[in-house]
């Protein structure tokens, strides 16, 4: 099966933490993201609950904008 390259940005600390966990599991980041993608396809949904954290709401974040 042909493969393709996907580039995206992730926080450096998040990447390091994920790499450490993947290493402990005996898999690579690439394998972990492939597992995620296949799970999304199989379930036709994000395979975990997503919710809106009020801390990150637009109105809350606007309080911190300095003009």
PDBQT receptor file of N, H, CA, C and O in Angstrom, charges set to zero:
ATOM      1  N   UNK A   1       0.841  -1.171   0.000  1.00  0.00    +0.000 N 
ATOM      2  CA  UNK A   1       0.000   0.000   0.000  1.00  0.00    +0.000 C 
ATOM      3  C   UNK A   1       0.892   1.243   0.000  1.00  0.00    +0.000 C 
ATOM      4  O   UNK A   1       1.849   1.325   0.771  1.00  0.00    +0.000 OA
ATOM      5  N   UNK A   2       0.579   2.201  -0.860  1.00  0.00    +0.000 N 
ATOM      6  H   UNK A   2      -0.198   2.135  -1.486  1.00  0.00    +0.000 HD
ATOM      7  CA  UNK A   2       1.354   3.438  -0.933  1.00  0.00    +0.000 C 
ATOM      8  C   UNK A   2       1.192   4.246   0.350  1.00  0.00    +0.000 C 
ATOM      9  O   UNK A   2       0.130   4.252   0.973  1.00  0.00    +0.000 OA
ATOM     10  N   UNK A   3       2.254   4.916   0.720  1.00  0.00    +0.000 N 
ATOM     11  H   UNK A   3       3.116   4.912   0.214  1.00  0.00    +0.000 HD
ATOM     12  CA  UNK A   3       2.211   5.747   1.915  1.00  0.00    +0.000 C 
ATOM     13  C   UNK A   3       2.351   7.206   1.525  1.00  0.00    +0.000 C 
ATOM     14  O   UNK A   3       2.877   7.527   0.459  1.00  0.00    +0.000 OA
ATOM     15  N   UNK A   4       1.879   8.085   2.391  1.00  0.00    +0.000 N 
ATOM     16  H   UNK A   4       1.451   7.824   3.257  1.00  0.00    +0.000 HD
ATOM     17  CA  UNK A   4       1.986   9.516   2.169  1.00  0.00    +0.000 C 
ATOM     18  C   UNK A   4       2.511  10.171   3.440  1.00  0.00    +0.000 C 
ATOM     19  O   UNK A   4       2.393   9.620   4.534  1.00  0.00    +0.000 OA
ATOM     20  N   UNK A   5       3.082  11.335   3.281  1.00  0.00    +0.000 N 
ATOM     21  H   UNK A   5       3.178  11.783   2.392  1.00  0.00    +0.000 HD
ATOM     22  CA  UNK A   5       3.664  12.063   4.403  1.00  0.00    +0.000 C 
ATOM     23  C   UNK A   5       2.698  13.145   4.857  1.00  0.00    +0.000 C 
ATOM     24  O   UNK A   5       2.160  13.891   4.039  1.00  0.00    +0.000 OA
ATOM     25  N   UNK A   6       2.480  13.227   6.167  1.00  0.00    +0.000 N 
ATOM     26  H   UNK A   6       2.918  12.621   6.832  1.00  0.00    +0.000 HD
ATOM     27  CA  UNK A   6       1.655  14.276   6.753  1.00  0.00    +0.000 C 
ATOM     28  C   UNK A   6       2.543  15.075   7.699  1.00  0.00    +0.000 C 
ATOM     29  O   UNK A   6       3.216  14.500   8.554  1.00  0.00    +0.000 OA
ATOM     30  N   UNK A   7       2.547  16.383   7.552  1.00  0.00    +0.000 N 
ATOM     31  H   UNK A   7       2.001  16.851   6.857  1.00  0.00    +0.000 HD
ATOM     32  CA  UNK A   7       3.293  17.259   8.448  1.00  0.00    +0.000 C 
ATOM     33  C   UNK A   7       2.318  18.073   9.281  1.00  0.00    +0.000 C 
ATOM     34  O   UNK A   7       1.359  18.629   8.747  1.00  0.00    +0.000 OA
ATOM     35  N   UNK A   8       2.553  18.148  10.574  1.00  0.00    +0.000 N 
ATOM     36  H   UNK A   8       3.332  17.696  11.008  1.00  0.00    +0.000 HD
ATOM     37  CA  UNK A   8       1.767  19.015  11.435  1.00  0.00    +0.000 C 
ATOM     38  C   UNK A   8       2.618  19.430  12.617  1.00  0.00    +0.000 C 
ATOM     39  O   UNK A   8       3.638  18.809  12.917  1.00  0.00    +0.000 OA
ATOM     40  N   UNK A   9       2.191  20.478  13.277  1.00  0.00    +0.000 N 
ATOM     41  H   UNK A   9       1.363  20.983  13.034  1.00  0.00    +0.000 HD
ATOM     42  CA  UNK A   9       2.950  21.010  14.415  1.00  0.00    +0.000 C 
ATOM     43  C   UNK A   9       2.338  20.523  15.726  1.00  0.00    +0.000 C 
ATOM     44  O   UNK A   9       1.123  20.379  15.859  1.00  0.00    +0.000 OA
ATOM     45  N   UNK A  10       3.228  20.275  16.689  1.00  0.00    +0.000 N 
ATOM     46  H   UNK A  10       4.215  20.392  16.581  1.00  0.00    +0.000 HD
ATOM     47  CA  UNK A  10       2.818  19.848  18.016  1.00  0.00    +0.000 C 
ATOM     48  C   UNK A  10       3.796  20.468  19.011  1.00  0.00    +0.000 C 
ATOM     49  O   UNK A  10       4.977  20.637  18.707  1.00  0.00    +0.000 OA
ATOM     50  N   UNK A  11       3.311  20.794  20.166  1.00  0.00    +0.000 N 
ATOM     51  H   UNK A  11       2.351  20.656  20.412  1.00  0.00    +0.000 HD
ATOM     52  CA  UNK A  11       4.148  21.367  21.213  1.00  0.00    +0.000 C 
ATOM     53  C   UNK A  11       5.317  20.426  21.513  1.00  0.00    +0.000 C 
ATOM     54  O   UNK A  11       5.131  19.213  21.609  1.00  0.00    +0.000 OA
ATOM     55  N   UNK A  12       6.507  20.981  21.658  1.00  0.00    +0.000 N 
ATOM     56  H   UNK A  12       6.658  21.966  21.580  1.00  0.00    +0.000 HD
ATOM     57  CA  UNK A  12       7.718  20.172  21.851  1.00  0.00    +0.000 C 
ATOM     58  C   UNK A  12       7.620  19.265  23.076  1.00  0.00    +0.000 C 
ATOM     59  O   UNK A  12       8.015  18.100  23.021  1.00  0.00    +0.000 OA
ATOM     60  N   UNK A  13       7.097  19.793  24.171  1.00  0.00    +0.000 N 
ATOM     61  H   UNK A  13       6.776  20.739  24.216  1.00  0.00    +0.000 HD
ATOM     62  CA  UNK A  13       6.989  19.007  25.394  1.00  0.00    +0.000 C 
ATOM     63  C   UNK A  13       5.983  17.862  25.220  1.00  0.00    +0.000 C 
ATOM     64  O   UNK A  13       6.207  16.752  25.703  1.00  0.00    +0.000 OA
ATOM     65  N   UNK A  14       4.888  18.139  24.534  1.00  0.00    +0.000 N 
ATOM     66  H   UNK A  14       4.706  19.040  24.141  1.00  0.00    +0.000 HD
ATOM     67  CA  UNK A  14       3.890  17.103  24.263  1.00  0.00    +0.000 C 
ATOM     68  C   UNK A  14       4.510  15.988  23.437  1.00  0.00    +0.000 C 
ATOM     69  O   UNK A  14       4.285  14.810  23.713  1.00  0.00    +0.000 OA
ATOM     70  N   UNK A  15       5.292  16.355  22.419  1.00  0.00    +0.000 N 
ATOM     71  H   UNK A  15       5.475  17.313  22.195  1.00  0.00    +0.000 HD
ATOM     72  CA  UNK A  15       5.951  15.370  21.570  1.00  0.00    +0.000 C 
ATOM     73  C   UNK A  15       6.909  14.498  22.388  1.00  0.00    +0.000 C 
ATOM     74  O   UNK A  15       6.923  13.276  22.243  1.00  0.00    +0.000 OA
ATOM     75  N   UNK A  16       7.706  15.135  23.245  1.00  0.00    +0.000 N 
ATOM     76  H   UNK A  16       7.695  16.128  23.363  1.00  0.00    +0.000 HD
ATOM     77  CA  UNK A  16       8.660  14.381  24.062  1.00  0.00    +0.000 C 
ATOM     78  C   UNK A  16       7.946  13.399  24.982  1.00  0.00    +0.000 C 
ATOM     79  O   UNK A  16       8.364  12.251  25.127  1.00  0.00    +0.000 OA
ATOM     80  N   UNK A  17       6.865  13.864  25.599  1.00  0.00    +0.000 N 
ATOM     81  H   UNK A  17       6.525  14.797  25.481  1.00  0.00    +0.000 HD
ATOM     82  CA  UNK A  17       6.111  12.994  26.499  1.00  0.00    +0.000 C 
ATOM     83  C   UNK A  17       5.490  11.826  25.735  1.00  0.00    +0.000 C 
ATOM     84  O   UNK A  17       5.503  10.687  26.203  1.00  0.00    +0.000 OA
ATOM     85  N   UNK A  18       4.945  12.121  24.554  1.00  0.00    +0.000 N 
ATOM     86  H   UNK A  18       4.934  13.046  24.174  1.00  0.00    +0.000 HD
ATOM     87  CA  UNK A  18       4.334  11.064  23.760  1.00  0.00    +0.000 C 
ATOM     88  C   UNK A  18       5.389  10.074  23.279  1.00  0.00    +0.000 C 
ATOM     89  O   UNK A  18       5.152   8.865  23.289  1.00  0.00    +0.000 OA
ATOM     90  N   UNK A  19       6.550  10.573  22.860  1.00  0.00    +0.000 N 
ATOM     91  H   UNK A  19       6.742  11.555  22.852  1.00  0.00    +0.000 HD
ATOM     92  CA  UNK A  19       7.631   9.673  22.434  1.00  0.00    +0.000 C 
ATOM     93  C   UNK A  19       8.037   8.737  23.561  1.00  0.00    +0.000 C 
ATOM     94  O   UNK A  19       8.272   7.550  23.336  1.00  0.00    +0.000 OA
ATOM     95  N   UNK A  20       8.118   9.267  24.765  1.00  0.00    +0.000 N 
ATOM     96  H   UNK A  20       7.927  10.231  24.948  1.00  0.00    +0.000 HD
ATOM     97  CA  UNK A  20       8.508   8.453  25.912  1.00  0.00    +0.000 C 
ATOM     98  C   UNK A  20       7.496   7.330  26.142  1.00  0.00    +0.000 C 
ATOM     99  O   UNK A  20       7.869   6.177  26.359  1.00  0.00    +0.000 OA
ATOM    100  N   UNK A  21       6.215   7.683  26.092  1.00  0.00    +0.000 N 
ATOM    101  H   UNK A  21       5.912   8.619  25.916  1.00  0.00    +0.000 HD
ATOM    102  CA  UNK A  21       5.173   6.671  26.293  1.00  0.00    +0.000 C 
ATOM    103  C   UNK A  21       5.197   5.651  25.163  1.00  0.00    +0.000 C 
ATOM    104  O   UNK A  21       5.091   4.449  25.405  1.00  0.00    +0.000 OA
ATOM    105  N   UNK A  22       5.337   6.127  23.930  1.00  0.00    +0.000 N 
ATOM    106  H   UNK A  22       5.423   7.104  23.733  1.00  0.00    +0.000 HD
ATOM    107  CA  UNK A  22       5.400   5.207  22.785  1.00  0.00    +0.000 C 
ATOM    108  C   UNK A  22       6.588   4.262  22.922  1.00  0.00    +0.000 C 
ATOM    109  O   UNK A  22       6.461   3.067  22.653  1.00  0.00    +0.000 OA
ATOM    110  N   UNK A  23       7.738   4.782  23.336  1.00  0.00    +0.000 N 
ATOM    111  H   UNK A  23       7.841   5.753  23.554  1.00  0.00    +0.000 HD
ATOM    112  CA  UNK A  23       8.920   3.942  23.542  1.00  0.00    +0.000 C 
ATOM    113  C   UNK A  23       8.641   2.855  24.564  1.00  0.00    +0.000 C 
ATOM    114  O   UNK A  23       9.030   1.701  24.379  1.00  0.00    +0.000 OA
ATOM    115  N   UNK A  24       7.958   3.231  25.654  1.00  0.00    +0.000 N 
ATOM    116  H   UNK A  24       7.641   4.167  25.804  1.00  0.00    +0.000 HD
ATOM    117  CA  UNK A  24       7.620   2.255  26.688  1.00  0.00    +0.000 C 
ATOM    118  C   UNK A  24       6.666   1.194  26.146  1.00  0.00    +0.000 C 
ATOM    119  O   UNK A  24       6.701   0.042  26.579  1.00  0.00    +0.000 OA
ATOM    120  N   UNK A  25       5.813   1.587  25.198  1.00  0.00    +0.000 N 
ATOM    121  H   UNK A  25       5.785   2.522  24.846  1.00  0.00    +0.000 HD
ATOM    122  CA  UNK A  25       4.876   0.640  24.583  1.00  0.00    +0.000 C 
ATOM    123  C   UNK A  25       5.526  -0.173  23.469  1.00  0.00    +0.000 C 
ATOM    124  O   UNK A  25       4.947  -1.145  22.983  1.00  0.00    +0.000 OA
ATOM    125  N   UNK A  26       6.734   0.230  23.065  1.00  0.00    +0.000 N 
ATOM    126  H   UNK A  26       7.204   1.020  23.460  1.00  0.00    +0.000 HD
ATOM    127  CA  UNK A  26       7.443  -0.474  22.011  1.00  0.00    +0.000 C 
ATOM    128  C   UNK A  26       6.977  -0.096  20.612  1.00  0.00    +0.000 C 
ATOM    129  O   UNK A  26       7.107  -0.885  19.676  1.00  0.00    +0.000 OA
ATOM    130  N   UNK A  27       6.431   1.116  20.467  1.00  0.00    +0.000 N 
ATOM    131  H   UNK A  27       6.325   1.757  21.227  1.00  0.00    +0.000 HD
ATOM    132  CA  UNK A  27       5.979   1.590  19.156  1.00  0.00    +0.000 C 
ATOM    133  C   UNK A  27       6.574   2.967  18.874  1.00  0.00    +0.000 C 
ATOM    134  O   UNK A  27       7.099   3.623  19.774  1.00  0.00    +0.000 OA
ATOM    135  N   UNK A  28       6.488   3.393  17.622  1.00  0.00    +0.000 N 
ATOM    136  H   UNK A  28       6.062   2.860  16.892  1.00  0.00    +0.000 HD
ATOM    137  CA  UNK A  28       6.961   4.726  17.231  1.00  0.00    +0.000 C 
ATOM    138  C   UNK A  28       5.791   5.701  17.217  1.00  0.00    +0.000 C 
ATOM    139  O   UNK A  28       4.628   5.304  17.293  1.00  0.00    +0.000 OA
ATOM    140  N   UNK A  29       6.122   6.984  17.117  1.00  0.00    +0.000 N 
ATOM    141  H   UNK A  29       7.066   7.306  17.055  1.00  0.00    +0.000 HD
ATOM    142  CA  UNK A  29       5.077   8.002  16.967  1.00  0.00    +0.000 C 
ATOM    143  C   UNK A  29       4.260   7.737  15.706  1.00  0.00    +0.000 C 
ATOM    144  O   UNK A  29       3.038   7.889  15.709  1.00  0.00    +0.000 OA
ATOM    145  N   UNK A  30       4.926   7.347  14.647  1.00  0.00    +0.000 N 
ATOM    146  H   UNK A  30       5.919   7.224  14.645  1.00  0.00    +0.000 HD
ATOM    147  CA  UNK A  30       4.240   7.058  13.392  1.00  0.00    +0.000 C 
ATOM    148  C   UNK A  30       3.219   5.948  13.569  1.00  0.00    +0.000 C 
ATOM    149  O   UNK A  30       2.093   6.056  13.085  1.00  0.00    +0.000 OA
ATOM    150  N   UNK A  31       3.600   4.892  14.252  1.00  0.00    +0.000 N 
ATOM    151  H   UNK A  31       4.515   4.804  14.645  1.00  0.00    +0.000 HD
ATOM    152  CA  UNK A  31       2.668   3.786  14.506  1.00  0.00    +0.000 C 
ATOM    153  C   UNK A  31       1.504   4.277  15.362  1.00  0.00    +0.000 C 
ATOM    154  O   UNK A  31       0.355   3.929  15.092  1.00  0.00    +0.000 OA
ATOM    155  N   UNK A  32       1.782   5.074  16.384  1.00  0.00    +0.000 N 
ATOM    156  H   UNK A  32       2.716   5.357  16.603  1.00  0.00    +0.000 HD
ATOM    157  CA  UNK A  32       0.723   5.585  17.259  1.00  0.00    +0.000 C 
ATOM    158  C   UNK A  32      -0.289   6.417  16.468  1.00  0.00    +0.000 C 
ATOM    159  O   UNK A  32      -1.496   6.269  16.656  1.00  0.00    +0.000 OA
ATOM    160  N   UNK A  33       0.202   7.290  15.585  1.00  0.00    +0.000 N 
ATOM    161  H   UNK A  33       1.183   7.410  15.432  1.00  0.00    +0.000 HD
ATOM    162  CA  UNK A  33      -0.713   8.114  14.799  1.00  0.00    +0.000 C 
ATOM    163  C   UNK A  33      -1.472   7.271  13.774  1.00  0.00    +0.000 C 
ATOM    164  O   UNK A  33      -2.624   7.573  13.464  1.00  0.00    +0.000 OA
ATOM    165  N   UNK A  34      -0.845   6.227  13.247  1.00  0.00    +0.000 N 
ATOM    166  H   UNK A  34       0.091   5.983  13.498  1.00  0.00    +0.000 HD
ATOM    167  CA  UNK A  34      -1.551   5.317  12.344  1.00  0.00    +0.000 C 
ATOM    168  C   UNK A  34      -2.654   4.564  13.078  1.00  0.00    +0.000 C 
ATOM    169  O   UNK A  34      -3.742   4.374  12.534  1.00  0.00    +0.000 OA
ATOM    170  N   UNK A  35      -2.385   4.138  14.296  1.00  0.00    +0.000 N 
ATOM    171  H   UNK A  35      -1.501   4.293  14.737  1.00  0.00    +0.000 HD
ATOM    172  CA  UNK A  35      -3.407   3.479  15.113  1.00  0.00    +0.000 C 
ATOM    173  C   UNK A  35      -4.580   4.430  15.328  1.00  0.00    +0.000 C 
ATOM    174  O   UNK A  35      -5.739   4.038  15.190  1.00  0.00    +0.000 OA
ATOM    175  N   UNK A  36      -4.271   5.687  15.666  1.00  0.00    +0.000 N 
ATOM    176  H   UNK A  36      -3.330   6.005  15.778  1.00  0.00    +0.000 HD
ATOM    177  CA  UNK A  36      -5.317   6.697  15.868  1.00  0.00    +0.000 C 
ATOM    178  C   UNK A  36      -6.155   6.858  14.598  1.00  0.00    +0.000 C 
ATOM    179  O   UNK A  36      -7.384   6.848  14.660  1.00  0.00    +0.000 OA
ATOM    180  N   UNK A  37      -5.493   7.005  13.448  1.00  0.00    +0.000 N 
ATOM    181  H   UNK A  37      -4.494   7.013  13.398  1.00  0.00    +0.000 HD
ATOM    182  CA  UNK A  37      -6.195   7.217  12.183  1.00  0.00    +0.000 C 
ATOM    183  C   UNK A  37      -7.099   6.024  11.854  1.00  0.00    +0.000 C 
ATOM    184  O   UNK A  37      -8.239   6.206  11.426  1.00  0.00    +0.000 OA
ATOM    185  N   UNK A  38      -6.592   4.816  12.053  1.00  0.00    +0.000 N 
ATOM    186  H   UNK A  38      -5.666   4.669  12.401  1.00  0.00    +0.000 HD
ATOM    187  CA  UNK A  38      -7.393   3.629  11.745  1.00  0.00    +0.000 C 
ATOM    188  C   UNK A  38      -8.575   3.490  12.687  1.00  0.00    +0.000 C 
ATOM    189  O   UNK A  38      -9.642   3.030  12.281  1.00  0.00    +0.000 OA
ATOM    190  N   UNK A  39      -8.395   3.881  13.939  1.00  0.00    +0.000 N 
ATOM    191  H   UNK A  39      -7.528   4.255  14.268  1.00  0.00    +0.000 HD
ATOM    192  CA  UNK A  39      -9.489   3.855  14.916  1.00  0.00    +0.000 C 
ATOM    193  C   UNK A  39     -10.572   4.860  14.515  1.00  0.00    +0.000 C 
ATOM    194  O   UNK A  39     -11.760   4.551  14.607  1.00  0.00    +0.000 OA
ATOM    195  N   UNK A  40     -10.176   6.058  14.072  1.00  0.00    +0.000 N 
ATOM    196  H   UNK A  40      -9.211   6.309  13.997  1.00  0.00    +0.000 HD
ATOM    197  CA  UNK A  40     -11.134   7.066  13.606  1.00  0.00    +0.000 C 
ATOM    198  C   UNK A  40     -11.929   6.504  12.434  1.00  0.00    +0.000 C 
ATOM    199  O   UNK A  40     -13.152   6.638  12.393  1.00  0.00    +0.000 OA
ATOM    200  N   UNK A  41     -11.249   5.881  11.491  1.00  0.00    +0.000 N 
ATOM    201  H   UNK A  41     -10.255   5.773  11.524  1.00  0.00    +0.000 HD
ATOM    202  CA  UNK A  41     -11.907   5.315  10.313  1.00  0.00    +0.000 C 
ATOM    203  C   UNK A  41     -12.877   4.203  10.723  1.00  0.00    +0.000 C 
ATOM    204  O   UNK A  41     -14.016   4.170  10.256  1.00  0.00    +0.000 OA
ATOM    205  N   UNK A  42     -12.441   3.318  11.570  1.00  0.00    +0.000 N 
ATOM    206  H   UNK A  42     -11.516   3.344  11.950  1.00  0.00    +0.000 HD
ATOM    207  CA  UNK A  42     -13.256   2.179  11.995  1.00  0.00    +0.000 C 
ATOM    208  C   UNK A  42     -14.508   2.631  12.743  1.00  0.00    +0.000 C 
ATOM    209  O   UNK A  42     -15.603   2.128  12.491  1.00  0.00    +0.000 OA
ATOM    210  N   UNK A  43     -14.345   3.583  13.664  1.00  0.00    +0.000 N 
ATOM    211  H   UNK A  43     -13.456   3.992  13.869  1.00  0.00    +0.000 HD
ATOM    212  CA  UNK A  43     -15.464   4.022  14.500  1.00  0.00    +0.000 C 
ATOM    213  C   UNK A  43     -16.230   5.204  13.906  1.00  0.00    +0.000 C 
ATOM    214  O   UNK A  43     -17.320   5.541  14.369  1.00  0.00    +0.000 OA
ATOM    215  N   UNK A  44     -15.649   5.833  12.871  1.00  0.00    +0.000 N 
ATOM    216  H   UNK A  44     -14.764   5.558  12.495  1.00  0.00    +0.000 HD
ATOM    217  CA  UNK A  44     -16.240   7.019  12.243  1.00  0.00    +0.000 C 
ATOM    218  C   UNK A  44     -16.517   8.113  13.277  1.00  0.00    +0.000 C 
ATOM    219  O   UNK A  44     -17.557   8.772  13.256  1.00  0.00    +0.000 OA
ATOM    220  N   UNK A  45     -15.553   8.281  14.177  1.00  0.00    +0.000 N 
ATOM    221  H   UNK A  45     -14.708   7.746  14.194  1.00  0.00    +0.000 HD
ATOM    222  CA  UNK A  45     -15.620   9.310  15.214  1.00  0.00    +0.000 C 
ATOM    223  C   UNK A  45     -14.235   9.462  15.834  1.00  0.00    +0.000 C 
ATOM    224  O   UNK A  45     -13.374   8.602  15.653  1.00  0.00    +0.000 OA
ATOM    225  N   UNK A  46     -14.020  10.548  16.561  1.00  0.00    +0.000 N 
ATOM    226  H   UNK A  46     -14.720  11.247  16.709  1.00  0.00    +0.000 HD
ATOM    227  CA  UNK A  46     -12.798  10.685  17.355  1.00  0.00    +0.000 C 
ATOM    228  C   UNK A  46     -12.929   9.669  18.495  1.00  0.00    +0.000 C 
ATOM    229  O   UNK A  46     -13.949   9.667  19.184  1.00  0.00    +0.000 OA
ATOM    230  N   UNK A  47     -11.939   8.815  18.712  1.00  0.00    +0.000 N 
ATOM    231  H   UNK A  47     -11.111   8.816  18.152  1.00  0.00    +0.000 HD
ATOM    232  CA  UNK A  47     -12.105   7.698  19.648  1.00  0.00    +0.000 C 
ATOM    233  C   UNK A  47     -11.971   8.063  21.128  1.00  0.00    +0.000 C 
ATOM    234  O   UNK A  47     -11.558   7.238  21.943  1.00  0.00    +0.000 OA
ATOM    235  N   UNK A  48     -12.314   9.273  21.458  1.00  0.00    +0.000 N 
ATOM    236  H   UNK A  48     -12.649   9.943  20.796  1.00  0.00    +0.000 HD
ATOM    237  CA  UNK A  48     -12.373   9.692  22.852  1.00  0.00    +0.000 C 
ATOM    238  C   UNK A  48     -13.306  10.882  22.926  1.00  0.00    +0.000 C 
ATOM    239  O   UNK A  48     -13.596  11.507  21.906  1.00  0.00    +0.000 OA
ATOM    240  N   UNK A  49     -13.784  11.206  24.124  1.00  0.00    +0.000 N 
ATOM    241  H   UNK A  49     -13.549  10.699  24.953  1.00  0.00    +0.000 HD
ATOM    242  CA  UNK A  49     -14.715  12.314  24.289  1.00  0.00    +0.000 C 
ATOM    243  C   UNK A  49     -14.013  13.649  24.133  1.00  0.00    +0.000 C 
ATOM    244  O   UNK A  49     -12.914  13.859  24.646  1.00  0.00    +0.000 OA
ATOM    245  N   UNK A  50     -14.663  14.539  23.421  1.00  0.00    +0.000 N 
ATOM    246  H   UNK A  50     -15.556  14.369  23.004  1.00  0.00    +0.000 HD
ATOM    247  CA  UNK A  50     -14.193  15.915  23.285  1.00  0.00    +0.000 C 
ATOM    248  C   UNK A  50     -15.220  16.819  23.938  1.00  0.00    +0.000 C 
ATOM    249  O   UNK A  50     -16.424  16.622  23.778  1.00  0.00    +0.000 OA
ATOM    250  N   UNK A  51     -14.747  17.799  24.666  1.00  0.00    +0.000 N 
ATOM    251  H   UNK A  51     -13.769  17.959  24.796  1.00  0.00    +0.000 HD
ATOM    252  CA  UNK A  51     -15.659  18.770  25.262  1.00  0.00    +0.000 C 
ATOM    253  C   UNK A  51     -14.982  20.130  25.275  1.00  0.00    +0.000 C 
ATOM    254  O   UNK A  51     -13.765  20.240  25.123  1.00  0.00    +0.000 OA
ATOM    255  N   UNK A  52     -15.776  21.139  25.456  1.00  0.00    +0.000 N 
ATOM    256  H   UNK A  52     -16.764  21.050  25.580  1.00  0.00    +0.000 HD
ATOM    257  CA  UNK A  52     -15.265  22.500  25.474  1.00  0.00    +0.000 C 
ATOM    258  C   UNK A  52     -14.938  22.876  26.910  1.00  0.00    +0.000 C 
ATOM    259  O   UNK A  52     -15.803  22.852  27.785  1.00  0.00    +0.000 OA
ATOM    260  N   UNK A  53     -13.682  23.223  27.138  1.00  0.00    +0.000 N 
ATOM    261  H   UNK A  53     -12.979  23.243  26.427  1.00  0.00    +0.000 HD
ATOM    262  CA  UNK A  53     -13.243  23.680  28.452  1.00  0.00    +0.000 C 
ATOM    263  C   UNK A  53     -13.542  25.168  28.532  1.00  0.00    +0.000 C 
ATOM    264  O   UNK A  53     -13.014  25.939  27.731  1.00  0.00    +0.000 OA
ATOM    265  N   UNK A  54     -14.382  25.596  29.484  1.00  0.00    +0.000 N 
ATOM    266  H   UNK A  54     -14.811  24.969  30.135  1.00  0.00    +0.000 HD
ATOM    267  CA  UNK A  54     -14.741  27.012  29.565  1.00  0.00    +0.000 C 
ATOM    268  C   UNK A  54     -13.535  27.936  29.733  1.00  0.00    +0.000 C 
ATOM    269  O   UNK A  54     -13.604  29.117  29.390  1.00  0.00    +0.000 OA
ATOM    270  N   UNK A  55     -12.443  27.409  30.255  1.00  0.00    +0.000 N 
ATOM    271  H   UNK A  55     -12.387  26.450  30.534  1.00  0.00    +0.000 HD
ATOM    272  CA  UNK A  55     -11.244  28.237  30.413  1.00  0.00    +0.000 C 
ATOM    273  C   UNK A  55     -10.784  28.782  29.074  1.00  0.00    +0.000 C 
ATOM    274  O   UNK A  55     -10.274  29.901  29.005  1.00  0.00    +0.000 OA
ATOM    275  N   UNK A  56     -10.958  28.002  27.996  1.00  0.00    +0.000 N 
ATOM    276  H   UNK A  56     -11.373  27.094  28.052  1.00  0.00    +0.000 HD
ATOM    277  CA  UNK A  56     -10.479  28.412  26.680  1.00  0.00    +0.000 C 
ATOM    278  C   UNK A  56     -11.550  29.106  25.835  1.00  0.00    +0.000 C 
ATOM    279  O   UNK A  56     -11.361  29.293  24.633  1.00  0.00    +0.000 OA
ATOM    280  N   UNK A  57     -12.660  29.485  26.448  1.00  0.00    +0.000 N 
ATOM    281  H   UNK A  57     -12.813  29.334  27.424  1.00  0.00    +0.000 HD
ATOM    282  CA  UNK A  57     -13.716  30.144  25.689  1.00  0.00    +0.000 C 
ATOM    283  C   UNK A  57     -13.219  31.479  25.143  1.00  0.00    +0.000 C 
ATOM    284  O   UNK A  57     -12.313  32.096  25.703  1.00  0.00    +0.000 OA
ATOM    285  N   UNK A  58     -13.824  31.911  24.042  1.00  0.00    +0.000 N 
ATOM    286  H   UNK A  58     -14.559  31.409  23.586  1.00  0.00    +0.000 HD
ATOM    287  CA  UNK A  58     -13.426  33.157  23.392  1.00  0.00    +0.000 C 
ATOM    288  C   UNK A  58     -13.572  34.339  24.357  1.00  0.00    +0.000 C 
ATOM    289  O   UNK A  58     -12.691  35.196  24.425  1.00  0.00    +0.000 OA
ATOM    290  N   UNK A  59     -14.666  34.386  25.089  1.00  0.00    +0.000 N 
ATOM    291  H   UNK A  59     -15.382  33.690  25.033  1.00  0.00    +0.000 HD
ATOM    292  CA  UNK A  59     -14.876  35.504  26.009  1.00  0.00    +0.000 C 
ATOM    293  C   UNK A  59     -13.840  35.519  27.129  1.00  0.00    +0.000 C 
ATOM    294  O   UNK A  59     -13.392  36.585  27.551  1.00  0.00    +0.000 OA
ATOM    295  N   UNK A  60     -13.468  34.354  27.600  1.00  0.00    +0.000 N 
ATOM    296  H   UNK A  60     -13.832  33.489  27.257  1.00  0.00    +0.000 HD
ATOM    297  CA  UNK A  60     -12.443  34.280  28.647  1.00  0.00    +0.000 C 
ATOM    298  C   UNK A  60     -11.079  34.678  28.095  1.00  0.00    +0.000 C 
ATOM    299  O   UNK A  60     -10.336  35.413  28.746  1.00  0.00    +0.000 OA
ATOM    300  N   UNK A  61     -10.746  34.199  26.905  1.00  0.00    +0.000 N 
ATOM    301  H   UNK A  61     -11.349  33.602  26.376  1.00  0.00    +0.000 HD
ATOM    302  CA  UNK A  61      -9.449  34.525  26.312  1.00  0.00    +0.000 C 
ATOM    303  C   UNK A  61      -9.337  35.989  25.947  1.00  0.00    +0.000 C 
ATOM    304  O   UNK A  61      -8.238  36.543  25.973  1.00  0.00    +0.000 OA
ATOM    305  N   UNK A  62     -10.447  36.636  25.607  1.00  0.00    +0.000 N 
ATOM    306  H   UNK A  62     -11.340  36.186  25.586  1.00  0.00    +0.000 HD
ATOM    307  CA  UNK A  62     -10.400  38.056  25.247  1.00  0.00    +0.000 C 
ATOM    308  C   UNK A  62      -9.954  38.929  26.420  1.00  0.00    +0.000 C 
ATOM    309  O   UNK A  62      -9.484  40.047  26.212  1.00  0.00    +0.000 OA
ATOM    310  N   UNK A  63     -10.093  38.440  27.623  1.00  0.00    +0.000 N 
ATOM    311  H   UNK A  63     -10.475  37.532  27.792  1.00  0.00    +0.000 HD
ATOM    312  CA  UNK A  63      -9.673  39.191  28.811  1.00  0.00    +0.000 C 
ATOM    313  C   UNK A  63      -8.159  39.379  28.829  1.00  0.00    +0.000 C 
ATOM    314  O   UNK A  63      -7.655  40.307  29.462  1.00  0.00    +0.000 OA
ATOM    315  N   UNK A  64      -7.445  38.517  28.149  1.00  0.00    +0.000 N 
ATOM    316  H   UNK A  64      -7.854  37.763  27.635  1.00  0.00    +0.000 HD
ATOM    317  CA  UNK A  64      -5.993  38.514  28.227  1.00  0.00    +0.000 C 
ATOM    318  C   UNK A  64      -5.318  39.183  27.032  1.00  0.00    +0.000 C 
ATOM    319  O   UNK A  64      -4.090  39.225  26.959  1.00  0.00    +0.000 OA
ATOM    320  N   UNK A  65      -6.106  39.706  26.098  1.00  0.00    +0.000 N 
ATOM    321  H   UNK A  65      -7.104  39.673  26.157  1.00  0.00    +0.000 HD
ATOM    322  CA  UNK A  65      -5.539  40.367  24.931  1.00  0.00    +0.000 C 
ATOM    323  C   UNK A  65      -5.119  41.769  25.320  1.00  0.00    +0.000 C 
ATOM    324  O   UNK A  65      -5.925  42.558  25.811  1.00  0.00    +0.000 OA
ATOM    325  N   UNK A  66      -3.861  42.071  25.098  1.00  0.00    +0.000 N 
ATOM    326  H   UNK A  66      -3.206  41.430  24.698  1.00  0.00    +0.000 HD
ATOM    327  CA  UNK A  66      -3.319  43.383  25.427  1.00  0.00    +0.000 C 
ATOM    328  C   UNK A  66      -3.206  44.190  24.132  1.00  0.00    +0.000 C 
ATOM    329  O   UNK A  66      -2.601  43.749  23.156  1.00  0.00    +0.000 OA
ATOM    330  N   UNK A  67      -3.793  45.359  24.149  1.00  0.00    +0.000 N 
ATOM    331  H   UNK A  67      -4.285  45.718  24.943  1.00  0.00    +0.000 HD
ATOM    332  CA  UNK A  67      -3.762  46.214  22.951  1.00  0.00    +0.000 C 
ATOM    333  C   UNK A  67      -2.871  47.409  23.217  1.00  0.00    +0.000 C 
ATOM    334  O   UNK A  67      -2.702  48.259  22.343  1.00  0.00    +0.000 OA
TER     335      UNK A  67
